[in-house]
Amino acid sequence: MDIGVVLQTTPPAARVVDLAQRAETYGFSHVWTFDSHILWEEPYVIHSAIMAATRNVIVGPMVTNPATRDWTVTASTYATLNEMYGNRTVCGIGRGDSAVRVTNGKPTTLATMREAVHVIRELANGRGAEIGGSTITLPWASKSRLEVWGAGYGPKALKMIGENCDGFILQLADPQITSWMIEAVKTAASDAGRDPDSLTMCVAAPAYVSDDLAYARDQTRWFGGMVGNHVADIVERYGADAGVPQALTAYIAGRQGYDYNQHGSASSEHVDFVPDDVSDRFCLRGPVEAHLERLSELKELGVDQFAVYLQHDAKDETLAAYGQRIIPALLDLAAAKT
């Protein structure tokens, strides 16, 4: 199982680059960032600095969206980064959350997301895509390679991802929900005539290594509030019986709204509705052994990458714990001599 890290592009950008460098040193495979250009700094500029300062990590947004960026510009950005630094990019994409809601917009439709996935992937892989009645190609991008991974929770989103995307991003680490959603994505892929095992399954959630569980909860409870935004959309669209596990939808009954000024912040003041048991299921907390146990369970469910959301007061300590104790324990190394 690969281990990635998810960073906010909070100033100073040099600190984000520094965290990315140390993540690579510790053996993390991917460096992801939020993509919310008003709440934080522009990620693609920082991606270029990260790639210049590293050698191997794959870099991308978790997640971008089809609404706030022209799709051809997005594709050109990835292809340019690939030309400059080797094919080391991945595009995580969803319908849109904070980047569009802060400007009083709305998430795109799944049909729009599907079209964006196709256009971005084709152009960033040096192929042509139909846009406005013409075939558009980036003539200089023939060597660029890009996978597009879709993020979502609802049944229609999972179906679209299975049918169209190269990977699936699930932003929570609950084993029961993970199992159900991976199965839904793989079934959709199979029904569409695709090889379900060709899709990469990525689970992303906060991780906090500590024996003080209560304090770790306080530092990562924000995540349940963030996930609750997407769950609320599903319930509004499909009703209380939303076609997804009750383990995902039931907990938002006490939700009173959301303040995007505190989005992704450990100091969020509007996440008291998230119960301890839900927060514990969604996140990884506790001593190293507890993290290894959950990661092993996720791996058995078919998860190919776990991405650590690093939005709390122990960024350096978490990177060190994962790099020195958790990532090495996950490696399946052959014996030097038999």
Disulfide bonds with the S-S distance in Angstrom:
none
